[in-house]
Amino acid sequence: KNGDKLIAIWEAHTEYYSYQVWHIPGDPNQLLGFGPLAFPGYVFPFSPLGLQVNGLDLLITPTRTYDQEELETLLPGPQMYASKVLEEDISVATSFTPDEHGRERYVIWAPDPLLLRQKLARLITILTTLENYTHLILLPYPAFSRSVDQVQIFEQRHLYQRTLITRELKQATHSTLQQWLEGLTHDFLEVGRLADSMRYRLSASVPYDRIVHSNALALQEHPLPYGGTLTDYIQWKITGVADGYQQLLSRIQALEQDFEGTIAVLRTKVELLLQEQNLAQQDQNMKLLASVDNTTKSQVVLQHTVEGLSVIVIAYYVSGLAGYVFKALHEFGWLAKPELASGIFVPIALGLSFAIITWGRNRIHKKMSATSRSSPTPDRS
């Protein structure tokens, strides 16, 4: 009704999305101020998702100028930054301090409305890019500070572990090695989790820093007498931050490599112990086999001795029985010299005894072979 215009712009970027709401009064002489938009019936058209990076409240006033006292009443905070930008008579002032609505206030003015209109789109793009990427660089800083303490704790712990392992590795037992490996593996997993989290949060800080520096150069500032430049504040906030992030990532990577090296040394020690145990077991098995072989040879010799004695014993008893037979034949008058017959029968008795022993041994071997062949084989299915 009053000729005011409301323009909403929403943009999606790789790292974030942004929206701008412009209130353009129909009356050029109407003065606007900071705070919620005074547009009749205005309702914010978006439902923001995710984490808010920053909020800006920009007041653009052509055809007028501001002195230091006016800017101090408009901008909250103890320090003000103001400069001419884009090598033109266009001024920007801010304090980088959020107001009661959580927004950082910017005042933009120029004596020439036409010049301001021509440069405004580029100026807004530069300012919002500087703000967004500066906040994106600083966004993971609290997590970075906590991670620095955690990395220092892990470094000290691993230094103690490595010193202890170096001193006691030669005398370490299997249980001690297992205990060391469990502790190191747990710490290695924790460091890996921390590394993944920090790489995700900090890996983009270097390109963000380059974007900030390139846009700071594109702003082409010349300071006003009553404040420092916007670039001075931004450089003060982010100088060394991206380098610190990268140094932390390098420390975490070096810590991971140290854990991997120590774990590899312990695993090599375990493998050497296992090889020593295997060699000792093989030596023991060889001695056992040699002992079994000697026992088997002794049993074979003993068996042959027993068989020889058995032949003699059987021949003795057979000769004795034959002697009784020969005496009986002598009594009947059928044999004149029984002693001669007994002497002649002794070799025959030995041959019979040897034949009986050989036949019995072969008989036993055949039965054992038949029993082993007839025994059921296990089912391999």
Residue pairs with C-beta under 8 A, 6 or more apart in sequence:
1 40
2 25
2 26
2 27
2 40
3 25
3 26
3 27
4 23
4 24
4 25
4 26
4 39
4 40
5 22
5 23
5 24
5 26
6 21
6 22
6 23
6 24
6 37
6 39
6 42
7 20
7 21
7 22
7 24
8 19
8 20
8 21
8 22
8 45
8 46
9 19
9 20
9 21
9 22
10 17
10 18
10 19
10 46
11 17
11 18
11 19
15 136
15 204
16 53
16 132
16 136
18 128
18 132
19 46
20 124
20 128
21 37
21 44
21 45
23 32
23 37
23 38
23 39
23 42
25 32
31 61
32 38
32 59
32 61
33 59
34 57
34 59
34 74
34 99
34 103
34 105
35 57
35 99
35 101
36 101
51 139
53 132
53 135
53 136
53 139
54 104
54 131
54 132
54 135
55 98
55 101
55 102
55 103
55 104
56 103
56 104
56 105
56 106
56 127
56 128
56 131
57 99
57 101
57 103
57 104
57 105
57 106
58 105
58 106
58 108
58 124
58 127
59 74
59 105
59 106
59 107
59 108
60 108
60 109
60 116
60 120
61 107
61 108
61 109
62 109
62 110
62 112
62 113
62 116
62 117
63 111
63 113
64 109
64 111
65 91
65 109
65 111
66 74
66 91
66 93
66 107
66 109
68 80
68 226
68 227
71 80
71 82
71 93
71 107
71 226
71 227
72 80
74 105
74 107
75 93
75 94
75 95
75 97
75 105
75 107
76 95
76 97
76 98
76 99
76 105
77 95
77 96
77 97
78 95
78 97
79 95
79 96
79 97
79 227
79 228
79 233
80 93
80 94
80 95
80 226
80 227
81 93
81 94
81 95
81 96
81 227
81 228
81 229
81 230
81 232
81 233
82 91
82 92
82 93
82 94
82 223
82 224
82 226
82 227
83 91
83 92
83 221
83 222
83 223
83 224
83 227
83 229
83 230
84 90
84 91
84 221
84 222
84 224
85 91
85 92
85 123
85 219
85 220
85 221
85 222
86 119
86 122
86 123
86 219
86 220
87 220
88 110
88 115
88 119
89 110
89 111
89 112
89 115
90 108
90 109
90 110
90 115
90 116
90 119
90 123
91 107
91 108
91 109
91 110
91 224
92 106
92 107
92 108
92 123
92 127
92 230
93 106
93 107
93 224
93 227
94 104
94 105
94 106
94 107
94 230
95 104
95 105
96 104
96 233
97 104
98 104
99 105
104 131
106 127
108 116
108 120
108 123
109 116
110 116
126 215
126 218
126 219
127 219
129 211
129 215
130 212
130 215
130 216
130 219
130 230
130 234
133 208
133 211
133 212
133 215
134 212
134 234
134 237
134 238
136 204
136 208
137 205
137 208
137 209
137 212
137 238
137 241
137 242
138 237
138 238
138 241
140 201
140 202
140 205
140 245
141 241
143 197
143 198
143 201
144 198
144 201
144 202
144 244
144 245
144 248
147 194
147 197
147 198
147 248
147 252
148 248
150 194
151 194
151 248
151 251
151 252
151 255
154 187
154 190
154 191
154 194
154 255
155 251
155 255
157 187
158 187
158 255
158 258
158 259
158 262
161 180
161 183
161 184
161 187
161 262
162 258
162 262
165 172
165 180
165 262
165 265
165 266
168 176
169 265
169 269
172 180
172 269
174 270
174 273
177 266
177 269
177 270
177 273
180 266
181 263
181 266
181 267
181 270
184 259
184 262
184 263
184 266
185 263
187 259
188 256
188 259
188 260
188 263
191 252
191 255
191 256
191 259
192 256
194 252
195 249
195 252
195 253
195 256
198 248
198 249
198 252
199 249
202 245
202 246
202 248
202 249
203 249
205 241
205 242
205 245
205 246
206 242
206 246
208 242
209 238
209 241
209 242
212 234
212 238
216 230
216 231
216 234
216 235
219 230
219 231
221 229
221 230
221 231
222 229
223 229
307 357
307 361
310 353
310 357
311 350
311 353
311 354
311 357
312 350
312 353
313 353
314 349
314 352
314 353
314 356
314 357
315 346
315 349
315 350
315 352
315 353
316 349
318 349
318 352
318 353
319 342
319 345
319 346
319 349
322 341
322 342
322 345
322 349
323 338
323 342
323 345
326 335
326 338
326 341
326 342
326 345
327 338
329 335
329 338
330 336
330 337
330 338
335 341
